[in-house]
Amino acid sequence: MNPDAIDAQEPWMRGLHSDTGYLLYRIGLRSGQLFNAFLQESGLRLRHYALLRYLATSEGALQRELSAQLGYDPSAIVGLVDDLEKLGFAERRPSPDDRRSRIVALTENGRTFLRDSHEAGRRATNALLQPLDPADRDTLHTLLQRIAETELG
């Protein structure tokens, strides 16, 4: 008998769907797939949309701030902002505090895109949460928000 073998009967070795962390991971992947499918027409992906949504709540942000707030690698932020600039959805402006720095800001075209794509986001969420009634959806959102506020700052 192999001393390193794992006994499949151990309580912690139940099926993957009994592991909350794994379920969150899989549901997150599925959510991204659905959202990206709805955004596909625009040529953007969920990461672009998240960046635009963040910019819509600010007067603009330095790229390093975007990286920290969204949890994306700084090099990924550069590419995402480049993509959004090409589409006219965001622009880099000189920082009023440090002329060597550039602030990324949402353009009016970016605001229009967000307004127009909001329904796509709702459809993606509704497709994912279809098995839940409205009260369960509210509870899930509240619980996820509590975790996010603690874990993501």
C-alpha positions in Angstrom: 0.0 0.0 0.0 1.3 3.4 -1.0 1.8 5.6 2.2 1.2 8.7 0.1 -2.1 7.6 -1.4 -5.2 9.5 -0.5 -8.1 7.6 0.8 -11.1 8.6 -1.3 -13.4 7.9 1.7 -11.9 10.7 3.7 -14.6 13.3 4.6 -12.6 16.1 2.9 -12.4 14.1 -0.4 -16.1 14.5 -1.2 -16.9 15.5 -4.8 -15.6 18.8 -6.2 -19.0 20.4 -6.0 -18.9 20.0 -2.2 -15.9 22.4 -2.1 -17.2 26.0 -1.9 -14.0 27.5 -3.2 -14.1 25.3 -6.3 -17.7 26.2 -6.9 -16.9 29.9 -6.7 -14.1 29.4 -9.2 -16.2 27.5 -11.6 -19.1 29.9 -11.4 -16.7 32.8 -11.9 -15.4 31.2 -15.0 -19.0 30.6 -16.3 -19.9 34.1 -15.5 -17.0 35.4 -17.5 -17.9 33.1 -20.4 -21.4 34.3 -20.5 -20.5 38.0 -20.2 -17.8 37.7 -22.9 -20.3 36.0 -25.2 -22.7 39.0 -24.8 -19.8 41.5 -25.3 -18.4 39.6 -28.3 -20.1 41.8 -30.9 -18.3 44.8 -29.6 -14.9 43.2 -29.7 -14.4 43.8 -26.0 -14.1 41.4 -23.1 -15.2 41.4 -19.5 -11.8 42.9 -18.4 -12.4 45.9 -20.7 -16.0 46.3 -19.4 -14.8 46.2 -15.8 -12.2 48.9 -16.5 -14.8 51.1 -18.2 -17.2 50.6 -15.2 -14.5 51.6 -12.8 -13.6 54.7 -14.8 -17.3 55.6 -14.9 -17.2 56.0 -11.1 -14.2 58.3 -11.1 -12.8 61.4 -12.6 -10.0 59.2 -14.0 -7.2 57.1 -12.5 -3.5 56.4 -12.9 -2.8 53.1 -14.5 -1.2 51.8 -11.3 -4.4 52.7 -9.4 -6.5 50.8 -12.0 -4.2 47.8 -11.5 -4.6 47.8 -7.7 -8.3 48.4 -7.8 -9.2 45.8 -10.4 -6.6 43.3 -9.4 -5.1 43.1 -12.9 -1.4 42.9 -13.7 0.0 46.4 -14.5 1.1 45.2 -18.0 -2.5 44.0 -18.7 -3.8 47.4 -17.8 -1.6 49.0 -20.4 -3.0 46.7 -23.1 -6.6 47.2 -22.0 -6.3 51.0 -22.0 -4.6 50.8 -25.4 -7.6 48.8 -26.7 -10.1 51.3 -25.2 -8.2 54.3 -26.6 -8.3 52.8 -30.1 -12.1 52.5 -29.8 -12.4 56.0 -28.4 -13.8 54.7 -25.1 -11.0 56.0 -22.9 -8.1 58.5 -23.1 -4.9 59.2 -21.3 -4.6 62.7 -20.0 -1.7 64.5 -18.2 -2.1 64.3 -14.4 -2.6 67.7 -12.8 -0.5 66.5 -9.8 2.4 65.1 -11.8 3.0 66.0 -15.4 5.1 62.8 -16.0 2.0 60.7 -15.1 -1.0 60.1 -17.2 -4.6 59.7 -15.9 -6.9 57.3 -17.8 -10.4 58.8 -18.2 -13.7 57.6 -19.7 -14.7 59.4 -22.8 -18.3 60.3 -23.8 -18.1 57.4 -26.3 -17.2 55.1 -23.4 -20.1 56.3 -21.4 -22.4 55.6 -24.4 -21.0 52.1 -24.8 -21.6 51.4 -21.0 -25.2 52.6 -21.3 -25.8 50.5 -24.4 -24.0 47.4 -23.0 -25.7 47.5 -19.6 -28.5 45.3 -20.8 -26.0 42.7 -22.1 -24.6 42.5 -18.6 -28.0 42.0 -17.1 -28.8 39.2 -19.5 -25.5 37.5 -18.6 -26.2 37.8 -14.9 -29.8 36.6 -15.4 -28.7 33.6 -17.4 -26.2 32.6 -14.7 -28.6 33.2 -11.8 -31.7 31.7 -13.5 -32.1 28.9 -11.0 -32.4 31.4 -8.1 -35.5 33.3 -7.1 -35.1 37.1 -6.6 -34.7 36.8 -2.8 -31.9 34.2 -3.2 -30.3 36.5 -5.8 -30.3 39.3 -3.3 -28.9 37.1 -0.6 -26.2 35.8 -2.9 -25.2 39.3 -3.9 -25.1 40.5 -0.3 -22.9 37.6 0.8 -20.5 38.0 -2.2 -20.3 41.7 -1.5 -19.4 41.1 2.1 -16.6 38.7 1.0 -15.4 41.1 -1.6 -15.2 44.0 0.8 -13.2 41.9 3.2 -10.9 40.2 0.8 -10.6 42.7 -2.0 -10.5 45.9 0.0 
